[in-house]
Amino acid sequence: MSDEPSYRDVQSAVRVEKFRIWFAWVSGGFIMLGIALACQDIAVVSVITQVLLVVLGVLSTIAAVTMSNRLNRRAAEARRRVLGDDM
């Protein structure tokens, strides 16, 4: 038996990690929405909070997409190793 994980193991791990990434992204979105709604009646704080939350939302989206893309590349590399494809 080889010490390298099989393609199926890698696929399962990638699927779980992508679920965790996007679940955290959605959870963070709901938390940011709650914060924005709680601050909406305070004039100056509301504007500052909304700007900060939009910036954080964009940054967290970029991070989630980047992590998902890296996981996809890892799965593709494992597939090539298992199937012996030369891409």
N, C-alpha and C positions, 0 to 999 in steps of 0.2 A: 504494500500500500504506500502511496505517495503522501508526503506531508502537505502537499498543496490542496486547498479546498477544491471540491468539484464545482462545475459550472452551476449546478442546481443550488449548492450551498451559497455561492456568491450571489445568485439571483435572489434567493430568499433573503439574504442579508441586505441586499440593495433595496428590495421592496420594503422591508421593515424600516430601514433608515430613511427612505424617502417619505414613508408615512409619518415618521416622527418629525421630520423636518417640516412638512406641510401642516401637520397637526399643531405644532408649535407656532407656525406662521398664522394660522387661523385663530388660535387662542390669543396670541398677541394682538391680532386685529380687533377681537372682541374687547380685550382689556383697554386698548387705545380708544375704541368707540365709547366705552363706559367712562373713561377719563374725560373725553371731549364733551360728552353729554353732562357730566357732573360740573364742568367748568363753563358751560355755555352762557350762564347768566352773569358772569363776572367779566366786564368789558375787556380790560387790558389783558388779564390772565387768559381769557378765552382765545384771543387772537394769537398770543404767544404759544399757548398750548397747542392750538390747531396747527400752527406752522411747524412746531417741533415734532408733532405726531405725523404730519405728512412727510417730513424729512426722514424720520425713523421708519415709517412705513415703506418708503422707497428703498432705503438702505436694507431693511430686512427682506424685502422682495428680491433685491439683487443678490443678497447672501443666500437665500433659499434656492434661487435658480442656479447660482454658481455651484452650490453643494450638490444639487440634483444632477447637474451636467457632469460633475466629477464622478459621481456614482455611476452614471450611465457609461462614462468612459472606462471605468474599472470593470463593469460588467462586460463591455465589448472586448476588453483585453482578455478577460477570462474566457470568453467565448472563443476568441482566436486561438488561445493556448490549447483549449480542449479539442477544438475541431481542426486545428492545424492550418487555419486560414492565413494566407499572407495578403494582408490588405495594404 
